[in-house]
Amino acid sequence: MGVVIIDGSTVLDFVGNEEQFKKSVDEQFATLDLNRDGVLSRSELRKAFESLRLMETHFGLDVTTTPEELTALYDSIFENFDCDKNGTIDLEEFRSEMKKIMLAIADGLGSSPIQMALDDESFLKQAADFEASKQH
């Protein structure tokens, strides 16, 4: 975990460096592909999102989300990632969707820097580290 100051341009620079972004996304995909079959299943993607606890807290407070609501959310996320609708997410689909997500985050951050505490493996932390490496 690290504390960084980040804005939209930090994320845009990271995504714009195709080699670095591809390397980071590919590493994350390999981590999520638990059975090493080269694609992500619904359960693999769900485990990844469950580990983030995105739906369990709201500004640090525990919230109650029914199992049905969580299943609907995870199914919706999976459907967005599964572009060819074949029931699995391949590396290209994962790269494409992660790029869209990161660009949306960059747009949301805009040009106003904010301070964030981020896990070392997160794409935003990697973006901040990438920017810092360019300054040396």
C-alpha positions as CSV (number, residue, x, y, z in Angstrom):
1,M,0.0,0.0,0.0
2,G,1.3,3.4,-0.9
3,V,0.0,7.0,-0.8
4,V,0.3,8.9,-4.1
5,I,-0.8,12.1,-5.6
6,I,-2.5,11.4,-9.0
7,D,-4.6,13.2,-11.6
8,G,-6.0,12.3,-15.0
9,S,-2.8,13.0,-16.9
10,T,-1.0,10.4,-14.8
11,V,-3.4,7.8,-15.8
12,L,-3.5,8.9,-19.5
13,D,0.3,8.8,-19.7
14,F,0.3,5.2,-18.2
15,V,-2.4,4.0,-20.7
16,G,-0.6,5.8,-23.5
17,N,2.6,3.9,-23.0
18,E,1.4,0.8,-24.7
19,E,4.3,-1.4,-23.7
20,Q,4.0,-0.6,-19.9
21,F,0.2,-0.7,-19.9
22,K,0.1,-4.0,-21.8
23,K,2.7,-5.5,-19.4
24,S,0.7,-4.5,-16.3
25,V,-2.7,-5.7,-17.7
26,D,-1.1,-9.0,-18.9
27,E,0.3,-9.6,-15.4
28,Q,-3.0,-8.9,-13.8
29,F,-4.8,-11.2,-16.2
30,A,-2.3,-14.0,-15.4
31,T,-3.0,-13.5,-11.7
32,L,-6.7,-13.7,-12.2
33,D,-6.5,-16.8,-14.5
34,L,-6.5,-19.2,-11.5
35,N,-6.6,-22.4,-13.6
36,R,-4.2,-21.1,-16.2
37,D,-6.4,-21.9,-19.2
38,G,-5.8,-18.6,-20.9
39,V,-9.3,-17.2,-20.3
40,L,-11.2,-15.8,-17.4
41,S,-14.4,-17.5,-16.3
42,R,-17.3,-15.9,-14.5
43,S,-16.1,-17.3,-11.2
44,E,-12.5,-16.1,-11.7
45,L,-13.6,-12.5,-12.5
46,R,-16.1,-12.6,-9.6
47,K,-13.4,-13.7,-7.2
48,A,-11.2,-10.8,-8.3
49,F,-14.0,-8.3,-7.8
50,E,-15.0,-9.9,-4.5
51,S,-11.4,-9.5,-3.2
52,L,-11.7,-5.7,-3.8
53,R,-14.8,-5.5,-1.6
54,L,-16.2,-2.8,-3.8
55,M,-19.8,-3.5,-2.8
56,E,-19.2,-4.2,0.8
57,T,-18.2,-0.7,2.0
58,H,-19.3,2.8,1.3
59,F,-16.8,5.4,2.4
60,G,-15.5,2.9,5.0
61,L,-18.9,1.9,6.3
62,D,-20.1,-1.6,5.8
63,V,-23.2,-1.9,3.7
64,T,-25.6,-4.8,3.1
65,T,-25.9,-6.0,-0.5
66,T,-28.0,-9.0,-1.1
67,P,-26.5,-12.1,-2.8
68,E,-28.9,-11.5,-5.7
69,E,-27.7,-7.9,-6.2
70,L,-24.1,-9.0,-6.1
71,T,-24.7,-11.7,-8.6
72,A,-26.5,-9.3,-10.9
73,L,-23.6,-6.8,-10.6
74,Y,-20.9,-9.4,-11.3
75,D,-22.9,-10.8,-14.2
76,S,-23.2,-7.3,-15.7
77,I,-19.5,-6.7,-15.3
78,F,-18.7,-10.1,-16.9
79,E,-21.0,-9.3,-19.9
80,N,-19.3,-6.0,-20.5
81,F,-15.9,-7.7,-20.5
82,D,-17.0,-10.7,-22.7
83,C,-17.2,-8.7,-25.9
84,D,-17.6,-11.7,-28.2
85,K,-20.2,-13.3,-25.9
86,N,-18.5,-16.7,-25.9
87,G,-18.8,-17.1,-22.1
88,T,-15.1,-16.4,-21.3
89,I,-12.9,-13.3,-21.3
90,D,-9.7,-13.7,-23.3
91,L,-6.6,-11.5,-22.9
92,E,-7.6,-9.1,-25.7
93,E,-11.0,-8.5,-24.2
94,F,-9.5,-7.9,-20.8
95,R,-7.0,-5.4,-22.2
96,S,-9.7,-3.6,-24.1
97,E,-12.0,-3.2,-21.2
98,M,-9.2,-2.3,-18.7
99,K,-8.2,0.5,-21.1
100,K,-11.7,1.8,-21.3
101,I,-12.0,1.7,-17.5
102,M,-8.6,3.5,-17.0
103,L,-9.6,6.2,-19.6
104,A,-12.9,6.7,-17.7
105,I,-11.0,7.1,-14.5
106,A,-8.6,9.6,-16.1
107,D,-11.6,11.5,-17.3
108,G,-13.2,11.5,-13.9
109,L,-10.0,12.6,-12.2
110,G,-9.5,15.5,-14.6
111,S,-6.6,17.9,-13.9
112,S,-7.1,18.3,-10.2
113,P,-4.5,16.2,-8.3
114,I,-5.8,14.1,-5.4
115,Q,-4.0,12.1,-2.8
116,M,-5.0,8.4,-2.7
117,A,-3.9,5.3,-0.7
118,L,-3.5,2.5,-3.2
119,D,-2.6,-1.2,-3.1
120,D,0.8,-1.7,-4.8
121,E,-0.7,-4.0,-7.4
122,S,-3.4,-1.6,-8.5
123,F,-3.3,0.0,-11.9
124,L,-3.5,3.5,-10.5
125,K,-0.5,2.8,-8.2
126,Q,1.4,1.5,-11.2
127,A,0.4,4.6,-13.2
128,A,1.8,6.8,-10.4
129,D,5.0,4.7,-10.2
130,F,5.3,5.0,-14.0
131,E,5.1,8.8,-13.8
132,A,7.6,8.9,-10.9
133,S,10.0,6.8,-12.9
134,K,10.0,9.3,-15.8
135,Q,11.0,12.1,-13.4
136,H,14.3,10.4,-12.5
